[in-house]
Amino acid sequence: MAGTQQQHRRRQSREYWKDTIAQHESSTESVADFCETRDIGVASFYAWRRRIRSESAATDRTDDDAGFVEIRQPARFSALRIQCGDFQIDVDDHMNDTLLLRVLRSVQSVACSREGA
């Protein structure tokens, strides 16, 4: 009787089940055959395998990625591209109107000075 209780407690141990599941994974036996030769209940085997796998998956995640997914913002495309010679200006929806006007005046003055030279 004492041997049966000890065997029962051993089967409840996490380490016992980790080892048993690892043995099965390295064997070529079906779960049913593996369990039968070792006098293990198939339902218990599956329950412990599921429990150990879910615990393992939970500990594999780090605190940094637990429940979060990185979202990358796609590259922005300019709404307007102004190109003159060797340079270009990309203008998007958020560009300040005053800044754009100053840039265009500078480009115009440089272009005019090149034409006059």
Sequence and secondary structure as in RCSB ss.txt:
>XXXX:A:sequence
MAGTQQQHRRRQSREYWKDTIAQHESSTESVADFCETRDIGVASFYAWRRRIRSESAATDRTDDDAGFVEIRQPA
RFSALRIQCGDFQIDVDDHMNDTLLLRVLRSVQSVACSREGA
>XXXX:A:secstr
 HHHHHHHHHHH HHHHHHHHHHHHHS S HHHHHHHTT  HHHHHHHHHHHHHHHHHHHS TTTTT        
   SEEEEETTEEEEE TT  HHHHHHHHHHHHHHHHHHHH 
